[in-house]
Amino acid sequence: MSILSGKHILLGVTGGIAAYKTAFLVRLFKKAGAEVKVIMTKEAEEFVTPLTLSTLSENPVLSSLTDEEKNWNNHVELGLWADFMLIAPVTANTLSKMASGNADNLLLTTYLSAKCPVYFAPAMDLDMYKHKSTKASINTLVNYGNKFIKPGSGELASGLVGEGRMAEPEEIVQFLEKDVLSQLPLYGQSVMITAGPTYEAIDPVRFIGNHSSGKMGFALAETALKLGAEVILISGPTNLKLVNSNLKLIAVQSAQEMFEAAKSYFENVDIAIASAAVSDYRPKQQFDDKIKKKTELLTLELEPTPDILKYLGSQKNNQILIGFALETSNEIENAKSKLERKNLDFIVLNSLKDKGAGFKTDTNRIRIITKDDILRFDIKSKTEVAADIFDQILKMNSK
Ligand code: C5P
C-alpha cells in the first residue's frame, strides 16, 4: 500500500509537450490508491485530451472558470478537496504567473486558494529553463513554501539536449511519497511487532496453539506504517495479509522461530511491541511420525518456550518496549509486576472478562499501564486501539 492511498490529489496540467506524460502520472496515482481530479489550461488541451485524463482519473476534467451552462467551477472547493496539489508540467508562463499572483484561469485561481501542500514540476526548453526570470519564479515559489520537483536532463522536444525535461512520472510519484512520509511522526524510525499465535509441533500433523487471530498485531503494524515507520512484523500463522513497501513480514510457526527472528532485529529498532500470544509451553519431544491412536493414556511432557519479551527487556538500550497482558485474576497487580519484570515502558492490559475484547474479535478494550499511571479506554475497533497505543508511544518518543 502506498502512503498516497486514499489521498486526494489535484493535478494541474499546463501547455507543454510533457503534458502527454500526465496520462501515465494519473495512472500511477490511481494505482497507488489516490483519488485524482485534473485541471487543465486551454493550451494543455492541445497536448493531451481532457477525455484521456477524465477517463483515467474517473473524474471530469475542468479547464475554465465556468462550465457550458455558465455554472461556476468552484476553485475554492477544489482547493479544499485536495490533500495535495501538483502542477505538472508547469510551463515558464504558468510559473511566472504563479510567482506573481496572477489568477486569470481556473488552475491559477485554484492554486491561489489551495491550502494544501503544492508541488510543481517544471518542463520547458533548456534556454527558457536557464533564464533568470524562470529561476527567479522558481525561487519565489519555493520561498512561498511550494515544493519544487527538479526537471531532468536529456533530449528535449526542440531537439536540443539539456536540462528542462519534466521529471518522469515514476520520479514524481516517488517524490510525493517520500515527502509525505518524511513529515510523519515515525518517519525514519523502525518498529518491530510480534503478532498472532505460535504453533508448537507435537508430531507432523498436530500442534499446541491458541485462538489468537493476529488482528491486534496487524492493526498495530498498519498504524505504524501510516505514521511513517519501517515495520518488521513477525507473525505466527494467521489468515491476515498486509502488503507495503515499508513492511517486512516474517512468517514464523513456533515460539523458538519467533524468538530467533525477534532477537536478530531488536537491536536495530526504535520501538518493539510484543502482541503475539506466544505459547508458554511446547512438547519436550517432537515425534517424527504421526502418533498412532491407542487405548491407553498418552502423556505429553511440556517444556517452557523462550520468553521473548523478557529477553528483549534484558537487552533493551534506548528502544521503547511494549508488552501485552491478558489476565484472568488480579489484572492490574499482575500486569504491573510484568511491567517491572520484563523491563517494559508500558503494558497493554486486555481482559478476558470484557465482552468484545480479546481473541478473534474485531474490537478490544484496553488499559495502558505505565510505571506511574493507568489509562482506561472504551471498547473500540482494534484499529482505534492501535491508534491509542501509538498516541502513547508518540508521547514517550517526544520526551
Ligand atoms: O508473561 P506473559 O506471557 O503473560 O506476557 C505476555 C506478554 O509477553 C505478551 O506481550 C506476549 O507477546 C509476550 N510473550 C513473549 N514470549 C513468550 C510469552 C509471552 O514475548 N514466550
Residues whose N, C-alpha, C, O or C-beta is under 5 A from the ligand:
A	BS01	C5P	A274 S275 A276 A277 V278 S279 T305 P306 D307 I308 L309 G323 F324 A325
